[in-house]
Amino acid sequence: MGRLDGKTAIVTGASSGIGAATARMLAAEGARVVGGARRVARLETQVALELDVRDPESCERFVDAAGPADVLVNAAGLALGRYPVDQSTEEDERTVFETNVNGLVRMTRLVLQRSLREPGHIVNMGSIAGRWAYPNGSSYVTSKFAVRGFTRALREDLLGRDIRVTTVDAGLVETEFSKVRFKGDEAQAKAVYEGTRPLTADDVADCILFAVTRPLHVVVDEVVVMSIDQSSGARINRRT
Ligand SMILES: NC(=O)c1ccc[n+]([C@@H]2O[C@H](COP(=O)([O-])OP(=O)(O)OC[C@H]3O[C@@H](n4cnc5c(N)ncnc54)[C@H](OP(=O)(O)O)[C@@H]3O)[C@@H](O)[C@H]2O)c1
């Protein structure tokens, strides 16, 4: 008997990292998992559907094809570049805001409007970047502060309904995140985690699993989870 038998969970960004690990853990507890991402061939979920969260039509198609759901995990997201604001570009800012903010808000709204059953649960992947600014990451930091604001607003709007809302704000997690941020530069990506013991995608998925398997009256409102080698957004201890 799994703790999520009979439940359907939608996981965005399920083709890699935290989303993929979460999809695996929810499925192991008996959930029917509908995974979404642009790289549909990489999805290993029971139901695998193409999804570009930046595209309203793609989101609508995805939500309708996924059908009724009990859990939504908004894990799709990315950062681009590490540079001061005056070296940022219109294109990078647009991609980050459209993915992390508009995409997450849109997916949440559509699932609420069309398919979330009650009791339901919405889990947003925030970041400690939504709590502490760090240098040279302005568009990502801005987007994650926005995710935190949206999560708070969602809690207010859903009060009185049997829909739980959780944000999981993680620090350094070793996934493909840095590879994407540095546009495929493996050396730069590796350097981010050098000399540290970063979180794994499974560590974060475990937090999500904990939140969604509590009794209905228990809302795990905010989870902040970091490596032992990190104390805040910009403070990282390297053993090298
Ligand atoms: N790694 C960290 O240190 C860290 C820390 C705190 C929070 N987070 C957050 O955790 C979430 C997952 O990141 P991760 O570390 O697991 O990185 P990852 O391994 O790069 O995974 C990112 C996922 O997001 C998906 N995605 C990106 N753009 C998308 C789009 N337009 N439409 C649909 N899916 C899209 C990717 O799928 P496709 O490319 O196939 O579309 C991929 O599945 C993000 O929100 C990130 O901000 C990460």
The ligand as a Gaussian input file, in Angstrom:
#p B3LYP/6-31G(d) Opt

LIG

0 1
 N       19.574000      23.168000      -8.476000
 C       19.490000      24.107000      -7.544000
 O       20.516000      24.488000      -6.930000
 C       18.152000      24.677000      -7.175000
 C       18.022000      25.327000      -5.929000
 C       16.801000      25.865000      -5.565000
 C       15.736000      25.780000      -6.426000
 N       15.874000      25.166000      -7.631000
 C       14.688000      25.138000      -8.498000
 O       14.287000      23.795000      -8.681000
 C       13.602000      23.671000      -9.915000
 C       14.181000      22.496000     -10.689000
 O       15.544000      22.761000     -11.000000
 P       16.645000      21.610000     -11.081000
 O       17.724000      21.973000     -10.133000
 O       16.018000      20.287000     -10.990000
 O       17.235000      21.896000     -12.564000
 P       17.271000      20.985000     -13.888000
 O       17.904000      19.665000     -13.591000
 O       17.893000      21.847000     -14.926000
 O       15.725000      20.751000     -14.215000
 C       14.922000      21.810000     -14.670000
 C       13.631000      21.257000     -15.245000
 O       12.820000      22.363000     -15.659000
 C       12.332000      22.078000     -16.956000
 N       12.029000      23.284000     -17.711000
 C       12.830000      24.354000     -17.944000
 N       12.202000      25.231000     -18.749000
 C       10.979000      24.695000     -19.023000
 C        9.879000      25.116000     -19.806000
 N        9.892000      26.280000     -20.482000
 N        8.786000      24.328000     -19.856000
 C        8.750000      23.171000     -19.177000
 N        9.759000      22.704000     -18.433000
 C       10.867000      23.466000     -18.355000
 C       13.427000      21.242000     -17.621000
 O       12.857000      20.451000     -18.650000
 P       13.077000      20.674000     -20.225000
 O       14.381000      21.392000     -20.389000
 O       13.075000      19.279000     -20.762000
 O       11.902000      21.471000     -20.650000
 C       13.860000      20.367000     -16.456000
 O       13.032000      19.236000     -16.362000
 C       13.734000      25.028000     -10.616000
 O       12.557000      25.774000     -10.390000
 C       14.896000      25.674000      -9.892000
 O       14.828000      27.074000      -9.934000
 C       17.049000      24.600000      -8.011000

